[in-house]
């Protein structure tokens, strides 16, 4: 469908905040937060009172997933409303020109239909200052390996937080995000060593509140508030670290299948992706991770109060989501990229604008399977804008409004290149089938009976018919793929893998 510019009304109220015919939208995205890491979702340790409050004012989607669970491809899904089958980014790779590969974005469609669009924080696109449909961007992507090391490019030009940091009292021209030496993929955790207001999490909120003062009041806005944390480095403010490091210690779940990837094990390595840390190091890692989440939770309350101060809270839809999770030691894995719950299951909350949805239910929990691709069509429907044909996500607005769509998807397919192979999975939030391409490892979990994925049921004869059905679902997704994962209706082991489709690879010449 084509997108015709929306003609905004001139209607205004006598209050300081101008009222529009369509809601403002604030999309809050965090990086690497697990779907279970909220007290409102039943987590036994981490506390998120302000996120819980937002969920209590709207809808929490309890079975939300990131189908390609690393930073780059997950943001492609979020910005384009597309599944991995359509966007073609099936692994982590920097340096692919975003706007050439993905010209139609949520923010671009909103901008073309009368919204002011602003991104603050992490974008993780290339070139780094690409606006990708936003009117403006203010950036802090984290350590920026690619920006630091590729072609000698000037890091400060791609990191507005770094420029700001070096101008603060007591800082100098050499001040850096990395001064404490804590790595952006390391399990080492220490408290933040500077004043709290200098933390990147606080900076994202400083900048957003400043922008709210400077926005164009004659049009509705789309604000993308993107925190780099709780991605490593695990260095929350001391108060946030202390409340967990002095708290209980909990052993992570370890399934009866963890030897399936023993070839990649590297124990007690601070950047491990498969391996076990000593108990003290693991406890400090989780304390830092949970501390970062609590820090974000408090800063989100600052955002909410800022919206209220500008008389915008009643007119603004608030969406909270993460790009992917973190295994945090589950099954002796850390970081992301895998299809297990710690990595692929994400938090997703939608609180509608009260003025536009006064009768929407509050505090409901939806258990149908959803995915990042669903955010774009949801926002566009709320904004009364046509959804482009390129989008294959589905709007969640019926759920948020208290209705049930007549025909919702039965499952999602996810994948990512990791452990030197393609890791494939299909789930409906109740069952999950996984296949690893190099050796043909198969796993099947009953998530209702076994939510921590402790028991691989692949050899259970009582599940044979069910497993065959799920295997067939994956075959349907992979049939015809250029990698040759399927031949004569069967999965093929040992095929070469890639991190994106060949047509996308061609954009960067190889």
C-alpha positions as CSV (number, residue, x, y, z in Angstrom):
1,X,0.0,0.0,0.0
2,X,1.2,3.5,-0.7
3,X,1.6,6.0,2.1
4,X,-0.2,9.3,1.6
5,X,0.8,12.1,3.9
6,X,-1.6,12.5,6.8
7,X,-3.2,15.9,7.0
8,X,-3.0,16.9,10.7
9,X,-5.7,18.9,12.4
10,X,-5.1,22.4,13.7
11,X,-7.0,21.5,16.9
12,X,-5.3,22.6,20.0
13,X,-6.1,22.9,23.7
14,X,-5.5,25.7,26.1
15,X,-2.8,23.8,27.9
16,X,0.9,24.2,27.2
17,X,1.1,20.9,25.2
18,X,-0.7,21.1,21.9
19,X,-3.1,18.3,21.3
20,X,-3.1,16.3,18.0
21,X,-5.4,13.9,16.2
22,X,-2.8,11.1,16.5
23,X,-0.8,9.9,19.5
24,X,2.9,10.7,20.1
25,X,4.9,7.5,20.3
26,X,7.9,6.8,22.6
27,X,9.7,3.6,21.7
28,X,12.1,2.7,24.5
29,X,14.6,0.0,23.4
30,X,17.2,-1.5,25.7
31,X,20.1,-3.8,24.7
32,X,20.5,-7.3,25.8
33,X,17.7,-7.5,28.5
34,X,16.2,-10.9,29.1
35,X,12.5,-11.4,28.8
36,X,12.3,-12.7,32.4
37,X,14.4,-9.9,33.9
38,X,11.5,-8.0,35.4
39,X,10.0,-8.3,38.8
40,X,6.5,-8.1,37.2
41,X,7.4,-11.1,35.1
42,X,8.2,-13.1,38.3
43,X,12.0,-12.7,38.4
44,X,13.1,-13.7,42.0
45,X,15.9,-11.1,42.2
46,X,15.8,-8.2,39.9
47,X,13.5,-5.3,40.8
48,X,11.8,-3.1,38.1
49,X,9.0,-1.2,39.9
50,X,8.7,1.5,37.1
51,X,8.5,-1.0,34.2
52,X,6.0,-3.0,36.3
53,X,4.0,0.2,36.6
54,X,4.0,0.8,32.9
55,X,2.9,-2.8,32.3
56,X,0.1,-2.3,34.8
57,X,-1.1,0.6,32.7
58,X,-1.1,-1.4,29.4
59,X,-0.3,-4.8,28.1
60,X,2.7,-7.1,28.6
61,X,3.5,-9.6,25.9
62,X,4.9,-12.6,27.8
63,X,6.0,-14.6,24.8
64,X,7.8,-12.0,22.8
65,X,10.9,-13.0,20.9
66,X,13.8,-11.6,18.9
67,X,14.1,-13.9,15.8
68,X,17.7,-12.9,15.1
69,X,19.0,-12.2,18.6
70,X,22.0,-9.9,18.2
71,X,22.2,-6.1,18.0
72,X,22.4,-5.5,14.2
73,X,19.8,-7.9,12.7
74,X,17.4,-7.4,15.6
75,X,17.3,-3.7,14.9
76,X,16.7,-4.4,11.3
77,X,13.6,-6.3,12.3
78,X,12.5,-3.5,14.7
79,X,13.0,-0.7,12.1
80,X,11.6,-2.6,9.1
81,X,8.8,-4.8,10.5
82,X,10.3,-7.8,8.7
83,X,11.0,-11.4,9.5
84,X,14.5,-12.8,8.9
85,X,13.0,-14.5,5.8
86,X,12.3,-11.1,4.3
87,X,15.1,-8.8,5.7
88,X,17.8,-11.4,5.1
89,X,20.1,-10.6,8.0
90,X,20.7,-13.9,9.6
91,X,23.9,-13.1,11.6
92,X,25.9,-10.3,13.1
93,X,27.8,-8.2,10.5
94,X,28.8,-4.5,10.6
95,X,29.5,-2.4,7.5
96,X,26.4,-3.1,5.5
97,X,24.8,0.2,4.3
98,X,21.5,0.2,6.2
99,X,19.5,2.5,4.0
100,X,20.5,0.7,0.8
101,X,19.6,-2.7,2.2
102,X,16.5,-1.6,4.0
103,X,15.0,1.6,2.5
104,X,11.5,1.4,4.2
105,X,11.6,2.0,7.9
106,X,9.1,2.7,10.7
107,X,10.5,6.1,11.4
108,X,10.8,7.0,7.7
109,X,7.1,6.2,7.1
110,X,6.1,8.2,10.1
111,X,8.2,11.1,9.0
112,X,6.6,11.0,5.6
113,X,3.2,11.1,7.3
114,X,3.6,14.1,9.4
115,X,5.5,13.0,12.5
116,X,8.7,14.5,13.9
117,X,11.1,11.6,14.4
118,X,14.1,11.6,16.7
119,X,16.5,8.9,17.8
120,X,18.7,9.2,20.9
121,X,21.2,6.5,21.9
122,X,22.0,3.3,20.2
123,X,21.3,2.9,16.4
124,X,24.0,0.3,15.4
125,X,23.8,1.0,11.7
126,X,26.3,1.8,9.0
127,X,27.4,4.4,8.2
128,X,27.0,5.3,11.9
129,X,25.4,8.7,11.2
130,X,22.8,7.3,8.8
131,X,19.4,8.6,9.9
132,X,17.5,5.7,8.4
133,X,14.4,7.8,8.2
134,X,14.8,9.9,11.4
135,X,14.8,13.6,11.2
136,X,17.9,13.6,13.5
137,X,20.0,11.2,15.6
138,X,22.0,11.7,18.8
139,X,24.3,8.7,19.1
140,X,25.9,6.4,21.7
141,X,26.3,2.9,20.3
142,X,28.7,1.6,22.9
143,X,32.3,0.7,22.3
144,X,31.9,0.8,18.5
145,X,34.5,-1.8,17.4
146,X,33.9,-1.1,13.8
147,X,34.0,2.6,14.2
148,X,37.2,2.5,16.2
149,X,39.1,0.2,14.0
150,X,37.9,0.3,10.4
151,X,39.7,2.7,8.2
152,X,41.0,4.9,11.0
153,X,37.7,6.8,11.2
154,X,37.2,9.5,13.8
155,X,35.3,7.9,16.7
156,X,34.2,11.2,18.3
157,X,32.3,12.0,15.1
158,X,30.2,8.9,15.5
159,X,29.5,9.2,19.3
160,X,27.7,12.2,20.6
161,X,27.9,10.9,24.2
162,X,31.7,10.9,23.9
163,X,31.8,14.5,22.7
164,X,29.5,15.5,25.5
165,X,31.5,13.6,28.1
166,X,34.8,15.3,27.2
167,X,33.2,18.7,27.8
168,X,32.0,18.0,31.3
169,X,33.7,19.5,34.4
170,X,36.7,17.4,35.4
171,X,36.9,15.6,32.1
172,X,39.6,16.1,29.5
173,X,40.0,15.6,25.7
174,X,41.1,12.0,26.4
175,X,38.1,10.9,28.5
176,X,36.6,7.7,27.1
177,X,33.8,5.3,27.6
178,X,36.5,2.6,28.1
179,X,38.6,4.4,30.8
180,X,37.8,1.8,33.5
181,X,38.9,-1.0,31.2
182,X,35.7,-3.0,31.5
183,X,35.1,-4.6,28.1
184,X,31.9,-4.4,26.2
185,X,31.7,-8.2,25.8
186,X,33.3,-9.0,29.1
187,X,31.8,-10.7,32.1
188,X,34.0,-8.6,34.4
189,X,31.8,-6.3,36.5
190,X,32.6,-3.3,38.7
191,X,30.6,-0.3,39.8
192,X,30.7,2.9,37.7
193,X,33.7,5.0,38.6
194,X,32.5,8.5,37.7
195,X,29.6,10.6,38.9
196,X,26.3,8.9,38.1
197,X,25.1,11.8,35.9
198,X,28.0,11.0,33.5
199,X,26.7,7.4,32.9
200,X,25.5,6.7,29.3
201,X,22.2,5.6,30.6
202,X,21.6,9.0,32.2
203,X,22.9,10.7,29.1
204,X,20.2,9.1,26.9
205,X,17.6,10.5,29.3
206,X,19.3,14.0,29.5
207,X,19.2,14.2,25.7
208,X,15.6,13.0,25.4
209,X,14.2,15.4,28.0
210,X,16.2,18.2,26.3
211,X,14.7,17.2,22.9
212,X,11.2,17.2,24.3
213,X,11.6,20.9,25.1
214,X,12.9,21.6,21.6
215,X,10.5,19.5,19.5
216,X,8.1,21.0,17.0
217,X,4.8,21.3,19.0
218,X,2.7,21.6,15.8
219,X,3.1,17.9,14.9
220,X,3.0,14.6,16.8
221,X,6.4,12.9,17.5
222,X,8.0,9.5,17.3
223,X,10.8,9.3,19.9
224,X,13.2,6.4,19.8
225,X,14.9,6.2,23.2
226,X,17.6,3.6,22.9
227,X,19.8,2.5,25.8
228,X,23.1,0.7,25.3
229,X,22.7,-1.1,28.6
230,X,22.2,-3.7,30.2
231,X,24.6,-4.9,27.5
232,X,28.2,-5.1,28.9
233,X,30.2,-3.4,30.2
234,X,28.6,-4.4,33.5
235,X,29.3,-1.2,35.4
236,X,26.1,0.2,37.0
237,X,26.2,3.0,39.6
238,X,27.5,1.8,43.0
239,X,24.0,1.8,44.6
240,X,22.6,-0.4,41.8
241,X,25.6,-2.9,42.0
242,X,25.5,-3.1,45.8
243,X,21.9,-4.0,46.1
244,X,22.5,-7.2,44.1
245,X,26.2,-8.1,45.0
246,X,25.1,-8.3,48.7
247,X,22.0,-10.3,47.8
248,X,21.3,-14.0,47.3
249,X,23.3,-16.2,44.9
250,X,21.4,-18.3,42.5
251,X,22.8,-21.1,40.4
252,X,21.9,-20.8,36.7
253,X,19.9,-23.6,35.1
254,X,22.0,-26.2,33.3
255,X,20.2,-28.6,31.0
256,X,20.9,-32.3,30.4
257,X,22.1,-31.3,26.9
258,X,24.9,-28.8,27.6
259,X,27.5,-31.1,26.1
260,X,26.0,-30.6,22.7
261,X,28.2,-27.6,22.2
262,X,31.2,-28.8,24.2
263,X,33.6,-28.1,21.3
264,X,33.1,-24.4,22.0
265,X,33.6,-24.5,25.7
266,X,36.1,-22.1,27.3
267,X,35.7,-22.1,31.1
268,X,36.7,-19.1,33.2
269,X,37.4,-16.9,30.2
270,X,36.0,-13.4,30.8
271,X,34.6,-13.1,27.2
272,X,33.3,-16.6,27.0
273,X,30.2,-17.5,25.1
274,X,30.2,-21.2,26.1
275,X,31.8,-22.0,29.4
276,X,31.4,-21.7,33.1
277,X,32.7,-18.9,35.4
278,X,33.7,-19.5,39.0
279,X,30.8,-18.8,41.4
280,X,32.2,-15.5,42.6
281,X,32.8,-14.1,39.1
282,X,29.3,-15.3,38.0
283,X,27.7,-13.6,41.0
284,X,29.4,-10.3,40.3
285,X,28.4,-10.6,36.6
286,X,24.8,-11.1,37.4
287,X,25.0,-8.3,40.0
288,X,26.3,-5.9,37.4
289,X,23.7,-7.0,34.9
290,X,20.8,-6.7,37.3
291,X,22.2,-3.4,38.5
292,X,22.1,-2.0,35.0
293,X,18.5,-3.0,34.6
294,X,17.5,-1.3,37.9
295,X,19.4,1.8,36.8
296,X,17.5,1.9,33.5
297,X,14.2,1.3,35.4
298,X,14.8,4.4,37.5
299,X,15.8,6.5,34.5
300,X,12.6,5.4,32.7
301,X,10.7,6.9,35.6
302,X,12.6,10.1,35.0
303,X,11.4,9.9,31.4
304,X,7.8,9.4,32.5
305,X,8.0,12.4,34.8
306,X,9.4,14.4,32.0
307,X,6.5,13.5,29.7
308,X,4.2,14.5,32.5
309,X,6.0,17.8,33.1
310,X,5.4,18.7,29.4
311,X,1.8,17.6,29.6
312,X,2.5,14.8,27.1
313,X,1.9,11.7,29.1
314,X,-1.8,11.4,28.3
315,X,-1.1,11.8,24.6
316,X,1.9,9.4,24.3
317,X,1.9,5.7,23.5
318,X,4.9,4.1,25.3
319,X,6.5,0.9,24.1
320,X,9.3,-0.9,25.9
321,X,11.3,-3.7,24.3
322,X,14.8,-5.2,24.1
323,X,16.7,-6.2,20.9
324,X,17.6,-9.6,22.5
325,X,18.5,-11.2,25.8
326,X,21.6,-12.5,27.5
327,X,22.1,-16.1,28.5
328,X,23.8,-15.0,31.8
329,X,25.2,-18.4,32.5
330,X,22.2,-20.5,31.6
331,X,23.4,-23.8,30.3
332,X,27.0,-22.6,30.7
333,X,26.4,-19.9,28.0
334,X,26.8,-16.1,28.1
335,X,25.9,-13.3,25.7
336,X,23.4,-14.0,22.9
337,X,22.9,-15.4,19.3
338,X,21.2,-18.6,20.4
339,X,17.6,-19.6,20.2
340,X,17.3,-20.5,23.9
341,X,15.0,-18.4,26.2
342,X,17.7,-16.4,27.9
343,X,18.9,-15.1,24.5
344,X,15.8,-15.0,22.3
345,X,13.0,-14.2,24.7
346,X,12.6,-10.4,25.2
347,X,10.4,-8.1,27.3
348,X,7.7,-6.3,25.4
349,X,5.2,-3.8,26.9
350,X,2.8,-1.5,25.2
351,X,1.0,1.2,27.1
352,X,-1.4,3.0,24.8
353,X,-1.9,6.8,25.0
354,X,-4.8,7.2,27.5
355,X,-6.5,10.0,25.6
356,X,-6.7,7.9,22.4
357,X,-7.5,4.6,24.1
358,X,-9.5,5.4,27.3
359,X,-11.1,1.9,27.4
360,X,-8.0,-0.2,26.8
361,X,-7.6,-2.9,29.4
362,X,-4.9,-2.3,32.0
363,X,-2.4,-4.9,33.4
364,X,-3.3,-7.6,30.9
365,X,-0.7,-10.3,29.9
366,X,-0.8,-11.8,26.4
367,X,0.7,-15.2,25.9
368,X,0.4,-15.6,22.1
369,X,3.9,-15.5,20.4
370,X,5.0,-12.1,19.2
371,X,8.2,-10.7,17.7
372,X,10.1,-7.5,17.1
373,X,8.7,-7.3,13.6
374,X,5.3,-6.6,15.1
375,X,6.3,-3.2,16.6
376,X,6.3,-1.3,13.2
377,X,2.7,-2.3,12.1
378,X,1.5,-1.7,15.7
379,X,2.8,1.9,15.7
380,X,1.6,2.6,12.2
381,X,-1.9,1.4,12.9
382,X,-2.0,3.6,16.1
383,X,-0.8,6.6,13.9
384,X,-3.5,5.9,11.3
385,X,-0.8,5.3,8.6
386,X,-1.0,2.5,6.0
387,X,1.4,-0.4,6.5
388,X,3.8,-0.8,3.6
389,X,3.7,-4.1,1.6
390,X,7.3,-4.8,2.6
391,X,6.2,-5.4,6.2
392,X,5.4,-8.9,7.3
393,X,4.9,-8.3,11.0
394,X,1.4,-8.0,12.4
395,X,-0.2,-5.2,14.5
396,X,-0.6,-5.9,18.2
397,X,-3.1,-3.1,18.6
398,X,-6.1,-5.4,18.7
399,X,-4.5,-7.1,21.7
400,X,-3.7,-3.8,23.4
401,X,-7.3,-2.7,22.8
402,X,-8.7,-5.8,24.5
403,X,-9.6,-7.7,21.4
404,X,-8.2,-11.0,20.0
405,X,-7.2,-11.1,16.4
406,X,-9.2,-13.8,14.5
407,X,-6.1,-15.3,12.8
408,X,-2.8,-14.9,14.7
409,X,0.4,-16.7,13.6
410,X,0.9,-20.2,15.0
411,X,4.7,-19.8,15.6
412,X,7.8,-17.9,14.7
413,X,11.0,-19.0,13.0
414,X,14.3,-17.7,14.3
415,X,17.9,-18.2,13.3
416,X,21.4,-16.9,13.8
417,X,24.9,-17.9,12.7
418,X,26.8,-18.9,15.9
419,X,29.2,-21.7,17.0
420,X,30.5,-21.7,13.4
421,X,27.1,-22.9,12.0
422,X,23.5,-21.9,11.5
423,X,21.4,-22.2,14.6
424,X,17.7,-22.6,13.6
425,X,14.6,-22.7,15.8
426,X,10.8,-22.6,15.7
427,X,8.5,-21.9,18.6
428,X,5.0,-21.0,19.6
429,X,6.0,-20.1,23.1
430,X,4.8,-23.4,24.4
431,X,7.1,-25.8,22.4
432,X,10.4,-25.2,20.8
433,X,12.4,-27.2,18.2
434,X,16.0,-26.3,17.5
435,X,18.4,-27.6,14.9
436,X,22.2,-26.8,14.5
437,X,23.4,-27.2,11.0
438,X,27.0,-28.4,11.4
439,X,26.3,-31.7,13.1
440,X,22.6,-31.8,12.9
441,X,22.0,-31.5,16.6
442,X,18.3,-31.5,17.4
443,X,16.6,-30.4,20.5
444,X,12.9,-30.2,21.5
445,X,11.6,-28.5,24.7
446,X,8.2,-28.4,26.3
447,X,8.3,-24.8,27.5
448,X,5.1,-25.2,29.5
449,X,6.4,-28.1,31.6
450,X,10.0,-27.1,31.4
451,X,10.3,-23.3,31.0
452,X,14.1,-23.3,31.8
453,X,14.8,-25.8,29.0
454,X,16.4,-28.3,31.2
455,X,15.3,-31.5,29.4
456,X,15.9,-32.2,25.7
457,X,13.0,-34.4,24.6
458,X,14.3,-35.2,21.1
459,X,14.7,-38.9,21.9
460,X,11.5,-39.3,23.8
461,X,9.4,-41.9,21.9
462,X,6.2,-40.5,23.2
463,X,6.9,-37.2,21.5
464,X,8.0,-38.6,18.1
465,X,4.9,-37.5,16.2
466,X,5.0,-34.0,17.8
467,X,8.7,-33.6,17.0
468,X,8.2,-34.7,13.4
469,X,5.6,-32.0,13.1
470,X,7.9,-29.3,14.4
471,X,10.8,-30.6,12.3
472,X,8.5,-30.3,9.3
473,X,7.6,-26.7,10.2
474,X,11.3,-25.8,10.1
475,X,11.8,-27.6,6.8
476,X,9.0,-25.5,5.4
477,X,10.8,-22.3,6.4
478,X,14.1,-23.5,5.0
479,X,13.0,-25.2,1.8
480,X,14.5,-23.3,-1.2
481,X,17.1,-21.4,0.8
482,X,20.3,-20.7,-1.1
483,X,22.4,-22.4,1.6
484,X,20.8,-25.8,0.6
485,X,19.6,-26.6,4.2
486,X,16.8,-28.8,2.7
487,X,17.0,-31.5,0.1
488,X,14.2,-33.9,-0.9
489,X,12.2,-32.7,2.1
490,X,14.9,-33.5,4.7
491,X,17.3,-31.3,6.6
492,X,20.9,-31.3,5.2
493,X,23.8,-31.3,7.7
494,X,27.1,-29.5,7.2
495,X,26.1,-26.9,4.6
496,X,28.2,-23.6,4.4
497,X,26.5,-20.7,6.2
498,X,26.5,-17.0,5.9
499,X,25.4,-13.9,7.9
500,X,23.1,-12.4,5.3
501,X,21.6,-13.2,2.0
502,X,23.8,-12.9,-1.1
503,X,22.0,-9.9,-2.5
504,X,22.7,-8.0,0.8
505,X,26.3,-9.1,0.8
506,X,26.7,-7.7,-2.7
507,X,26.1,-4.2,-1.3
508,X,29.5,-4.3,0.3
509,X,31.2,-6.3,-2.3
510,X,31.7,-9.7,-0.6
